[in-house]
C-alpha cells in the first residue's frame, strides 16, 4: 500500500516536543501505524507535496499558524486538497487541518468571536453523524481535547455537519465520502492537553478566564482518540 501522507503544518510547543515528540509522532501513534507506513512532509519548512496517486490518504495536522494568514505553503496545500476531495482520497484534517479543508472547499475561517476554546470539552454528534462512516460508532456525547483560536465560521456548501457544542458549533464535518475535518484533537493525550492549558494560562490569554477551572477539565478522551484507528482502517480498505 502507498504510504499515508502526514501534512505537518507546524510544530508543537518546546515542552511537548521534549517529552512527547512532535505532531507527526502523536498521529503515527494514534493511527496505530509503523513509521514505514507514513510519509511526513513538513510544509512550513519547504517540503513539497507528492502527487496524489503516490499516497493512500492524508492527515493534516494542527498548527500555531492561522489559516487566514494565507501563507504560500498553506494555500498550496489547500489547492492540493481541493483536487483530492473529488478523487475520493481519504482525508482527515485536524484543527488547522479542519479549517484548511473548509477554506479549500469554499467555507469561511476566522477568529472565534468569543475567543479561544481550550481544555477538554464536551462534543455532541448531530443526527447526520449516526450514519457517518467515521463517527457513527461514537456515543452521542463524548469528551475531546481542544485548543484553537480560529474556527470554521461557515461550512462549505456541500458539507455534512457532524458534531459541535455550545461554544464551537462546527467541531466536525464531512465532504463527499471520505474527507473529514475535526476541530478537536484526537491525537492529544492528557499530558499534551495540560501543557497547552498551562502555556495559555502563563501567557495571560483571556485574563477573565478561570484557568484553574479549565485545567480541571482535562481528562482521558478514548472516544475521540478512537477516530484515528478507524481512519487508518478506512485508508487501508479505500479503493479510490
C-alpha positions as CSV (number, residue, x, y, z in Angstrom):
1,X,0.0,0.0,0.0
2,X,1.2,3.5,-0.7
3,X,2.1,5.5,2.4
4,X,-0.4,7.6,4.3
5,X,0.7,11.3,4.0
6,X,1.0,13.4,7.1
7,X,1.0,17.0,6.1
8,X,2.8,18.7,9.0
9,X,1.7,22.3,9.2
10,X,3.8,23.5,12.2
11,X,5.4,22.2,15.3
12,X,4.4,21.8,18.9
13,X,5.4,23.7,22.0
14,X,9.0,23.0,23.1
15,X,8.0,21.3,26.3
16,X,5.7,18.9,24.5
17,X,8.4,18.2,21.9
18,X,10.9,17.3,24.6
19,X,8.6,15.0,26.5
20,X,6.2,13.6,23.9
21,X,7.7,14.2,20.4
22,X,6.0,16.3,17.7
23,X,2.7,16.4,15.8
24,X,3.7,13.6,13.4
25,X,4.7,11.3,16.3
26,X,1.3,11.7,18.0
27,X,-0.5,10.9,14.8
28,X,1.6,7.8,14.0
29,X,1.0,6.5,17.5
30,X,-2.7,7.3,17.4
31,X,-3.2,5.8,14.0
32,X,-1.5,2.6,15.1
33,X,0.9,2.7,12.1
34,X,4.6,2.0,11.8
35,X,6.9,4.8,10.7
36,X,7.4,3.0,7.4
37,X,3.7,3.3,6.6
38,X,3.6,7.1,6.6
39,X,5.3,9.9,4.7
40,X,5.7,13.1,6.5
41,X,6.0,16.4,4.7
42,X,6.9,19.5,6.7
43,X,5.3,22.2,4.7
44,X,6.4,25.3,6.5
45,X,10.0,24.1,6.2
46,X,9.7,23.8,2.4
47,X,8.9,20.1,1.8
48,X,6.9,19.5,-1.4
49,X,3.6,17.7,-1.6
50,X,3.8,14.4,-3.6
51,X,1.5,13.5,-6.5
52,X,-2.0,12.5,-5.3
53,X,-1.7,8.9,-6.5
54,X,1.6,8.4,-4.7
55,X,-0.2,8.3,-1.3
56,X,-3.1,6.3,0.1
57,X,-4.6,9.3,2.1
58,X,-3.7,12.3,4.0
59,X,-3.8,13.6,7.6
60,X,-3.4,17.4,8.0
61,X,-2.1,18.3,11.4
62,X,-2.8,21.3,13.7
63,X,-0.6,24.3,13.7
64,X,0.2,27.5,15.6
65,X,-0.2,29.3,12.3
66,X,-3.5,30.7,11.2
67,X,-5.4,29.7,8.0
68,X,-6.3,33.4,7.4
69,X,-2.6,34.3,7.1
70,X,-2.7,32.7,3.7
71,X,0.9,31.5,3.8
72,X,2.0,30.2,0.4
73,X,2.6,26.7,1.7
74,X,-0.9,26.7,3.2
75,X,-2.5,27.9,0.0
76,X,-0.6,25.3,-2.0
77,X,-1.9,22.6,0.4
78,X,-5.5,24.0,0.1
79,X,-5.3,23.7,-3.7
80,X,-3.9,20.1,-3.4
81,X,-6.7,19.1,-1.0
82,X,-9.4,20.7,-3.2
83,X,-8.2,18.4,-6.0
84,X,-8.0,15.4,-3.7
85,X,-11.6,15.5,-2.4
86,X,-13.4,14.7,-5.7
87,X,-10.9,12.0,-6.4
88,X,-12.2,10.2,-3.3
89,X,-9.0,10.3,-1.3
90,X,-9.3,9.6,2.4
91,X,-8.7,12.9,4.2
92,X,-8.6,13.8,7.9
93,X,-8.0,17.4,8.8
94,X,-7.4,18.2,12.5
95,X,-7.7,21.7,14.0
96,X,-5.7,23.8,11.5
97,X,-6.3,20.9,9.0
98,X,-10.1,21.1,9.7
99,X,-10.1,24.8,9.0
100,X,-7.9,24.4,5.9
101,X,-10.2,21.8,4.5
102,X,-13.2,24.1,4.9
103,X,-11.3,27.0,3.4
104,X,-10.1,24.9,0.4
105,X,-13.8,24.0,-0.4
106,X,-15.3,27.4,-0.1
107,X,-16.1,27.7,3.7
108,X,-15.2,30.6,5.9
109,X,-12.5,30.6,8.6
110,X,-11.8,33.3,11.1
111,X,-11.2,34.0,14.8
112,X,-13.9,32.7,17.1
113,X,-15.9,35.7,18.3
114,X,-15.8,34.5,21.9
115,X,-12.0,33.8,21.9
116,X,-10.1,30.6,22.1
117,X,-11.6,27.3,23.1
118,X,-9.2,25.5,25.5
119,X,-9.4,22.3,27.6
120,X,-11.2,19.0,27.5
121,X,-14.7,19.9,26.2
122,X,-17.9,18.0,25.6
123,X,-18.8,17.4,22.0
124,X,-22.2,16.3,20.7
125,X,-23.0,14.5,17.4
126,X,-25.6,15.7,15.0
127,X,-28.3,13.3,13.7
128,X,-26.3,13.1,10.4
129,X,-23.4,11.5,12.3
130,X,-25.4,8.4,13.1
131,X,-24.7,7.1,9.6
132,X,-21.3,8.6,9.1
133,X,-18.6,6.1,8.3
134,X,-16.1,7.6,10.7
135,X,-18.2,9.0,13.6
136,X,-21.1,6.6,13.7
137,X,-19.5,4.4,16.4
138,X,-19.1,7.3,18.8
139,X,-21.5,7.9,21.7
140,X,-23.9,10.8,21.1
141,X,-21.9,12.9,23.5
142,X,-18.2,12.5,24.3
143,X,-15.2,14.5,25.5
144,X,-12.4,15.7,23.3
145,X,-9.3,17.9,23.8
146,X,-9.4,21.4,22.1
147,X,-7.2,24.3,21.8
148,X,-7.9,26.8,18.9
149,X,-8.3,30.5,18.3
150,X,-9.7,30.3,14.8
151,X,-12.8,28.3,13.8
152,X,-14.8,27.3,10.7
153,X,-17.3,30.2,10.8
154,X,-19.2,28.8,7.8
155,X,-19.1,25.3,6.4
156,X,-18.6,24.6,2.7
157,X,-21.9,24.4,0.9
158,X,-21.6,20.7,0.3
159,X,-20.5,19.8,3.8
160,X,-22.4,17.5,6.2
161,X,-22.4,18.9,9.7
162,X,-21.4,16.1,12.1
163,X,-20.6,17.5,15.6
164,X,-20.4,20.6,17.7
165,X,-21.0,22.1,21.2
166,X,-22.4,25.3,22.6
167,X,-19.1,27.1,22.2
168,X,-18.0,25.7,18.9
169,X,-20.8,24.6,16.6
170,X,-18.5,23.2,13.9
171,X,-16.4,20.5,15.6
172,X,-16.7,18.0,12.8
173,X,-17.9,17.8,9.2
174,X,-17.6,15.6,6.1
175,X,-17.4,16.5,2.5
176,X,-18.1,13.7,-0.1
177,X,-17.5,10.1,1.0
178,X,-14.0,10.3,2.6
179,X,-13.0,13.8,3.6
180,X,-13.4,14.8,7.3
181,X,-12.5,17.8,9.3
182,X,-12.4,17.8,13.1
183,X,-11.7,20.9,15.2
184,X,-10.9,18.8,18.3
185,X,-7.6,16.9,18.8
186,X,-7.9,13.1,18.7
187,X,-4.1,12.8,18.8
188,X,-3.7,14.6,22.1
189,X,-3.2,12.8,25.4
190,X,-3.8,14.4,28.9
191,X,-0.1,15.5,29.2
192,X,-0.2,17.4,25.9
193,X,-3.5,19.0,26.8
194,X,-2.3,20.0,30.3
195,X,0.8,21.6,28.6
196,X,-1.3,23.7,26.3
197,X,-3.5,24.9,29.1
198,X,-0.5,25.8,31.2
199,X,1.1,27.7,28.4
200,X,-2.0,29.7,27.5
201,X,-2.5,30.5,31.2
202,X,1.1,31.6,31.6
203,X,0.7,34.0,28.7
204,X,-2.3,35.5,30.4
205,X,-4.5,34.9,27.4
206,X,-8.1,35.9,28.2
207,X,-7.3,37.0,31.8
208,X,-11.0,36.9,32.7
209,X,-11.0,33.1,32.4
210,X,-10.6,30.8,35.3
211,X,-7.6,28.8,34.1
212,X,-7.6,26.5,37.2
213,X,-11.2,25.5,36.2
214,X,-10.1,24.9,32.6
215,X,-7.1,22.8,33.9
216,X,-9.5,20.8,35.9
217,X,-11.4,19.8,32.8
218,X,-8.6,17.7,31.4
219,X,-9.3,14.0,31.3
220,X,-8.8,11.0,29.1
221,X,-10.6,11.1,25.8
222,X,-10.7,7.5,24.5
223,X,-13.8,8.0,22.3
224,X,-12.3,10.9,20.3
225,X,-8.9,9.1,20.1
226,X,-10.6,6.1,18.5
227,X,-11.2,8.1,15.4
228,X,-7.6,7.8,14.3
229,X,-7.5,4.0,14.2
230,X,-10.8,3.9,12.4
231,X,-9.5,6.4,9.8
232,X,-6.4,4.3,9.4
233,X,-8.5,1.2,8.7
234,X,-10.5,3.1,6.1
235,X,-7.3,4.2,4.4
236,X,-6.2,0.5,4.2
237,X,-9.5,-0.5,2.5
238,X,-10.3,2.5,0.4
239,X,-10.3,2.0,-3.3
240,X,-10.1,5.4,-4.9
